[in-house]
Amino acid sequence: MRVLHVHTDLVGGGIERMMTTLAANTRAAGVGICWCPANHLEPPQSEIEALESSGIVLHRIPLPFLSPLYPVRLARVISRVRPDVLHLHGASIGVVGSVVGRLARVPAIVYTEHLEHAQHAGWLRRGRERTAGLPHLTVFVSHRSYQEAVETGPLKSIAERSSVIHNGIDLSPYDVPDDELRRAQIRDELGIPPGTSAIGCVGLLWRAKGQEYLLRAAEQIRRRGRPVIVILVGSGADEPMLRKLTTELATVEAVRFAGWRGDVPRVLGALDIYVQPSVSEGFGLAVVEAAAAELPIVASKVGGIPEIIEDGRDGLLVPPGDPTALAAAIQELIDDPVRAQALAAKARRTAFERFSAEAMAAAYMELYEQLVSVSGRSMADGATCALNI
């Protein structure tokens, strides 16, 4: 079985991490990833070598995704690879890739919806709704996203061609004993003074991730006399706005913009509390990473996050877009380190029991095999697989 994954980017946010993790853990005869380096920064050579060493073949389309020539180049890659499964990631790729895949007669087309359908731009929602029937299977990364789009939303027609698979992560970097020296080194590298609580998050710097509310919450905590440092790991279009906000809040010295990092497990080891202040979240892969790192977690009660964190058991959930509630929850964990550690320990157990890369890959492989066993033509005629929602 040959599987070709397609996305606009190779490294960065949760979609990229999920795609590369799945590709590396898929039991298939050939696995490839097609991406557009013209859209985003080229990843470090070490990251490319790591992917290639795991058996993944990388296919570059050196054009902006919105180029009218992109579909032609994607069709050429598909013709060259001749995949049994074309796995599309992200709504824009889902629209274009499903059309190209159908024209190329790929036996099985899978589209994974990584965000909540309602959160896409209007033109993209309409595009998805008009092409929703083209993928042979649509996978949602949370039950919440499935319900919002299929059960009560505009995609009811694909209910029999939909499934839910939670994202998973490579847990091996987190299955190591604590190392105080390593923790001290990364805290010193990030400029975290001794005796200061480090709170932070990982993700693209854009409005849906809500980093603005974390900055405002931290400013409230600092006004109460609590020394805190905010670590923002990631890059994105909202970085200038966030930097301007730190100036307005007079918290420039208390915020570290760490940029994109290839060593997220190491950076998480520097934090005291992990915060996911999203206003929209398809799943929340970074929350799973923080749980695996055994960090106390404060997160917004949106999207798939409540399917990872149970409020009061694995962490604390707060309403989205509410910096005061966010500050209160963070303050609660700072003031009660015993409870914070108990929540962190339960979150770690949850991550290891439910969100491994192996479990995710096994679920996708089962679906791939079901789809490939039914020809693309018979699927178009209405044959369906037995899918678990």
C-alpha positions as CSV (number, residue, x, y, z in Angstrom):
1,M,0.0,0.0,0.0
2,R,1.3,3.4,-1.0
3,V,0.2,6.4,1.0
4,L,0.7,10.0,-0.1
5,H,0.0,12.8,2.5
6,V,-0.5,16.3,1.2
7,H,-0.4,19.6,3.1
8,T,0.9,23.1,2.4
9,D,3.6,22.9,5.1
10,L,6.0,20.4,6.6
11,V,6.7,21.8,10.1
12,G,5.1,24.3,12.4
13,G,1.7,23.7,14.1
14,G,-0.4,20.7,15.1
15,I,-1.4,19.7,11.6
16,E,2.2,19.4,10.5
17,R,3.2,17.5,13.6
18,M,0.2,15.1,13.3
19,M,0.9,14.5,9.6
20,T,4.6,13.8,10.0
21,T,4.0,11.6,13.1
22,L,1.3,9.6,11.3
23,A,3.5,9.2,8.2
24,A,6.4,8.0,10.2
25,N,4.3,5.4,12.1
26,T,2.3,4.1,9.2
27,R,2.8,0.5,8.2
28,A,2.8,0.8,4.5
29,A,5.0,-0.2,1.5
30,G,5.6,3.4,0.6
31,V,4.8,6.7,2.4
32,G,5.3,10.1,0.9
33,I,4.6,13.7,1.9
34,C,3.8,16.4,-0.7
35,W,4.2,20.0,0.5
36,C,4.8,23.6,-0.7
37,P,8.1,25.1,0.6
38,A,7.1,28.4,-1.2
39,N,4.3,28.9,1.3
40,H,6.3,28.6,4.5
41,L,9.9,28.6,5.8
42,E,12.1,25.7,4.8
43,P,12.5,23.4,7.8
44,P,16.0,22.7,9.2
45,Q,17.9,20.2,7.3
46,S,18.0,18.0,10.4
47,E,14.2,17.8,10.3
48,I,14.2,16.8,6.7
49,E,16.9,14.1,7.3
50,A,14.9,12.7,10.2
51,L,11.8,12.3,8.1
52,E,13.7,10.8,5.2
53,S,15.5,8.4,7.6
54,S,12.2,7.1,8.8
55,G,11.4,6.0,5.2
56,I,9.3,9.0,4.1
57,V,9.8,10.3,0.6
58,L,9.3,14.1,0.4
59,H,7.8,15.6,-2.7
60,R,8.2,19.4,-3.1
61,I,5.9,21.6,-5.2
62,P,7.9,24.9,-5.3
63,L,4.9,27.0,-6.0
64,P,2.6,29.1,-3.8
65,F,-0.4,27.0,-2.9
66,L,-2.8,29.6,-4.6
67,S,-0.9,29.4,-7.9
68,P,-3.2,28.2,-10.7
69,L,-0.4,25.8,-11.6
70,Y,-0.5,24.0,-8.2
71,P,-3.3,21.5,-9.1
72,V,-1.3,20.6,-12.3
73,R,1.9,20.0,-10.3
74,L,0.0,18.0,-7.6
75,A,-1.5,15.8,-10.4
76,R,2.0,15.2,-11.7
77,V,3.1,14.0,-8.2
78,I,0.1,11.7,-7.9
79,S,0.8,10.3,-11.4
80,R,4.4,9.7,-10.4
81,V,3.7,8.1,-7.0
82,R,0.5,6.3,-7.9
83,P,-0.7,6.2,-4.3
84,D,-3.3,3.7,-3.1
85,V,-4.4,6.3,-0.5
86,L,-4.3,10.1,-1.0
87,H,-4.5,11.6,2.5
88,L,-5.3,15.3,2.5
89,H,-4.7,17.6,5.5
90,G,-6.3,21.1,5.9
91,A,-9.4,22.5,4.4
92,S,-7.8,24.3,1.4
93,I,-5.9,21.1,0.4
94,G,-9.1,19.1,1.1
95,V,-10.9,21.1,-1.6
96,V,-8.2,21.2,-4.3
97,G,-6.7,17.8,-3.5
98,S,-10.0,15.9,-3.6
99,V,-10.8,17.3,-7.0
100,V,-7.4,16.4,-8.3
101,G,-7.5,13.0,-6.7
102,R,-10.8,12.1,-8.2
103,L,-9.7,13.2,-11.7
104,A,-6.5,11.1,-11.2
105,R,-8.7,8.1,-10.1
106,V,-6.9,7.5,-6.8
107,P,-8.5,4.4,-5.3
108,A,-8.9,6.0,-1.8
109,I,-9.0,9.6,-0.8
110,V,-9.0,10.5,2.9
111,Y,-9.5,14.0,4.2
112,T,-8.7,14.9,7.8
113,E,-10.5,17.9,9.2
114,H,-8.1,19.4,11.7
115,L,-10.2,22.5,12.6
116,E,-13.8,23.1,13.4
117,H,-15.7,23.6,10.2
118,A,-17.5,26.8,11.4
119,Q,-14.1,28.4,12.0
120,H,-13.0,28.4,8.4
121,A,-13.3,31.5,6.3
122,G,-16.6,31.8,4.5
123,W,-15.2,31.0,1.1
124,L,-13.4,28.0,2.4
125,R,-16.5,26.7,4.2
126,R,-18.5,26.9,0.9
127,G,-15.7,25.2,-0.9
128,R,-15.6,22.3,1.6
129,E,-19.4,22.0,1.5
130,R,-19.5,21.7,-2.3
131,T,-16.7,19.2,-2.4
132,A,-17.5,17.3,0.8
133,G,-18.6,14.2,-1.1
134,L,-15.4,13.8,-3.1
135,P,-13.2,12.2,-0.4
136,H,-14.0,8.6,0.2
137,L,-13.7,9.2,3.9
138,T,-13.6,12.3,6.1
139,V,-11.9,12.0,9.5
140,F,-12.6,14.4,12.3
141,V,-10.0,14.7,15.1
142,S,-12.6,15.2,17.8
143,H,-16.2,14.2,18.4
144,R,-17.0,17.9,18.9
145,S,-15.8,18.8,15.4
146,Y,-17.8,15.9,14.0
147,Q,-20.9,16.9,15.8
148,E,-20.6,20.5,14.8
149,A,-20.1,19.7,11.1
150,V,-22.1,16.5,10.5
151,E,-24.7,15.9,13.2
152,T,-26.0,19.5,13.5
153,G,-24.1,21.2,10.6
154,P,-24.0,21.5,6.9
155,L,-22.2,18.2,6.2
156,K,-24.9,15.7,7.1
157,S,-24.6,14.1,3.7
158,I,-21.2,12.6,4.5
159,A,-22.3,11.0,7.8
160,E,-21.8,7.5,6.4
161,R,-18.4,8.5,5.1
162,S,-17.1,10.0,8.3
163,S,-15.1,8.8,11.3
164,V,-13.4,10.2,14.4
165,I,-9.8,9.5,15.2
166,H,-8.0,11.4,17.9
167,N,-4.5,12.7,17.1
168,G,-1.6,11.0,18.8
169,I,2.1,11.9,19.5
170,D,5.4,10.2,19.7
171,L,5.6,9.5,23.4
172,S,9.2,8.3,23.5
173,P,10.8,11.8,24.2
174,Y,8.5,12.1,27.3
175,D,9.3,8.6,28.6
176,V,12.5,9.7,30.3
177,P,13.3,10.5,33.9
178,D,13.3,14.0,35.1
179,D,16.7,15.8,34.8
180,E,17.1,18.9,36.9
181,L,20.3,19.8,35.1
182,R,18.6,19.7,31.7
183,R,15.7,21.7,33.1
184,A,18.1,24.3,34.5
185,Q,19.9,24.6,31.1
186,I,16.8,25.3,29.1
187,R,15.4,27.7,31.6
188,D,18.7,29.6,31.5
189,E,18.6,29.5,27.7
190,L,15.1,31.0,27.7
191,G,16.0,33.7,30.3
192,I,13.8,32.4,33.1
193,P,15.1,33.9,36.4
194,P,15.3,31.6,39.5
195,G,12.1,31.7,41.6
196,T,10.0,32.8,38.7
197,S,7.0,30.8,37.4
198,A,7.3,30.0,33.7
199,I,3.9,29.6,31.9
200,G,3.7,29.1,28.2
201,C,2.1,27.5,25.2
202,V,3.0,26.0,21.9
203,G,1.3,26.7,18.6
204,L,1.0,29.0,15.6
205,L,0.8,32.7,16.6
206,W,-2.7,33.5,15.2
207,R,-5.9,34.6,16.7
208,A,-7.6,31.2,17.0
209,K,-4.9,30.1,19.4
210,G,-5.7,33.0,21.8
211,Q,-2.1,34.0,22.9
212,E,-3.5,37.5,23.4
213,Y,-5.5,36.3,26.4
214,L,-2.5,34.5,27.9
215,L,-0.6,37.8,27.8
216,R,-3.4,39.7,29.4
217,A,-3.9,37.0,32.1
218,A,-0.1,37.1,32.9
219,E,-0.3,40.9,33.2
220,Q,-3.1,40.5,35.8
221,I,-1.0,38.0,37.8
222,R,2.1,40.2,37.7
223,R,0.0,43.1,39.0
224,R,-0.7,41.0,42.1
225,G,3.0,40.7,42.7
226,R,3.6,37.2,41.4
227,P,6.7,37.0,39.2
228,V,5.8,35.1,36.0
229,I,7.5,34.7,32.6
230,V,5.5,33.8,29.5
231,I,7.1,31.6,26.9
232,L,5.4,31.6,23.5
233,V,6.7,28.8,21.3
234,G,5.8,29.1,17.6
235,S,5.6,31.6,14.8
236,G,2.8,33.1,12.7
237,A,1.1,36.1,11.3
238,D,0.0,37.5,14.7
239,E,3.5,37.9,16.1
240,P,3.7,41.6,15.4
241,M,0.4,42.2,17.1
242,L,1.4,40.2,20.1
243,R,4.7,42.0,20.4
244,K,2.9,45.3,20.2
245,L,0.5,44.1,23.0
246,T,3.5,43.3,25.3
247,T,4.6,46.9,24.9
248,E,1.1,48.2,25.6
249,L,0.9,46.0,28.7
250,A,4.4,47.0,29.8
251,T,5.3,43.3,29.9
252,V,8.0,43.2,27.2
253,E,10.6,42.0,29.8
254,A,8.3,39.2,30.9
255,V,7.5,37.6,27.6
256,R,9.8,35.3,25.5
257,F,9.0,34.8,21.8
258,A,10.9,31.5,21.4
259,G,10.0,31.0,17.7
260,W,9.6,27.7,16.0
261,R,11.4,24.9,17.9
262,G,12.3,21.4,16.9
263,D,12.8,20.5,20.5
264,V,9.3,21.0,22.0
265,P,9.7,18.3,24.7
266,R,12.9,20.0,25.9
267,V,11.2,23.4,26.0
268,L,8.2,22.0,27.8
269,G,10.6,20.8,30.5
270,A,11.3,24.5,31.3
271,L,7.7,25.3,32.1
272,D,5.9,25.2,35.4
273,I,2.4,25.5,33.9
274,Y,1.2,24.9,30.4
275,V,-1.6,27.2,29.1
276,Q,-3.7,26.6,26.0
277,P,-5.8,29.8,25.7
278,S,-7.4,28.9,22.3
279,V,-10.7,30.4,21.2
280,S,-11.1,27.6,18.6
281,E,-9.4,24.2,18.5
282,G,-10.1,21.1,16.4
283,F,-8.3,18.9,18.8
284,G,-5.4,20.4,20.8
285,L,-2.3,18.3,20.0
286,A,-0.1,20.6,22.1
287,V,-2.2,19.9,25.1
288,V,-1.4,16.2,24.7
289,E,2.3,17.0,24.5
290,A,2.0,19.1,27.7
291,A,0.2,16.3,29.4
292,A,2.8,13.8,28.4
293,A,5.4,16.2,29.8
294,E,3.5,16.0,33.1
295,L,2.8,19.7,33.3
296,P,-0.2,21.2,35.1
297,I,-2.5,22.4,32.4
298,V,-4.9,25.3,32.1
299,A,-6.9,25.3,28.8
300,S,-9.9,26.8,27.2
301,K,-13.1,24.7,27.1
302,V,-13.4,24.6,23.3
303,G,-13.3,22.1,20.5
304,G,-11.6,18.8,21.3
305,I,-9.8,20.0,24.4
306,P,-12.4,18.6,26.8
307,E,-11.9,15.2,25.2
308,I,-8.3,15.4,26.4
309,I,-8.6,17.2,29.7
310,E,-11.4,16.6,32.2
311,D,-11.9,19.7,34.3
312,G,-10.6,19.2,37.8
313,R,-9.2,15.8,37.1
314,D,-6.4,16.2,34.5
315,G,-6.2,20.0,34.5
316,L,-8.4,23.1,34.7
317,L,-10.7,24.3,31.9
318,V,-11.9,27.9,31.5
319,P,-14.2,29.8,29.1
320,P,-12.4,31.0,25.9
321,G,-11.5,34.6,25.5
322,D,-11.7,35.4,29.2
323,P,-8.3,36.5,30.5
324,T,-9.6,37.0,34.1
325,A,-10.8,33.4,34.3
326,L,-7.5,32.3,32.8
327,A,-5.5,34.3,35.3
328,A,-7.5,32.9,38.2
329,A,-6.9,29.3,37.1
330,I,-3.2,29.9,36.6
331,Q,-3.0,31.6,40.0
332,E,-4.8,28.7,41.6
333,L,-2.1,26.2,40.4
334,I,0.7,28.5,41.3
335,D,-0.7,28.8,44.9
336,D,-1.4,25.1,45.3
337,P,1.6,23.2,43.9
338,V,0.5,19.9,45.4
339,R,-2.8,20.0,43.6
340,A,-1.0,21.1,40.4
341,Q,1.3,18.1,40.5
342,A,-1.6,15.7,41.1
343,L,-3.4,17.1,38.1
344,A,-0.2,16.8,36.0
345,A,0.3,13.2,37.0
346,K,-3.2,12.3,36.0
347,A,-2.8,14.1,32.7
348,R,0.4,12.2,31.9
349,R,-1.4,8.9,32.5
350,T,-4.2,10.0,30.2
351,A,-1.7,10.9,27.4
352,F,0.1,7.6,27.6
353,E,-3.0,5.5,27.8
354,R,-5.0,7.2,25.0
355,F,-3.0,9.4,22.7
356,S,0.0,7.5,21.4
357,A,1.3,7.7,17.8
358,E,0.9,4.0,17.5
359,A,-2.8,4.0,18.4
360,M,-3.5,6.8,15.9
361,A,-1.5,5.1,13.1
362,A,-3.3,1.7,13.8
363,A,-6.7,3.4,13.5
364,Y,-5.8,5.1,10.2
365,M,-4.3,1.9,8.8
366,E,-7.5,0.1,9.5
367,L,-9.4,2.7,7.6
368,Y,-6.9,2.7,4.8
369,E,-7.2,-1.0,4.4
370,Q,-11.0,-0.9,4.4
371,L,-11.1,1.8,1.8
372,V,-8.5,0.2,-0.5
373,S,-10.5,-3.1,-0.4
374,V,-13.3,-1.2,-2.0
375,S,-12.5,0.3,-5.4
376,G,-12.8,4.1,-5.9
377,R,-15.5,3.5,-8.4
378,S,-17.7,1.4,-6.1
379,M,-17.3,4.0,-3.4
380,A,-18.5,6.6,-5.9
381,D,-21.5,4.4,-6.6
382,G,-22.4,4.4,-2.9
383,A,-20.6,1.5,-1.3
384,T,-19.5,2.3,2.3
385,C,-17.2,0.8,4.9
386,A,-18.2,0.1,8.5
387,L,-16.9,3.1,10.2
388,N,-16.8,3.8,14.0
389,I,-17.9,7.2,15.1
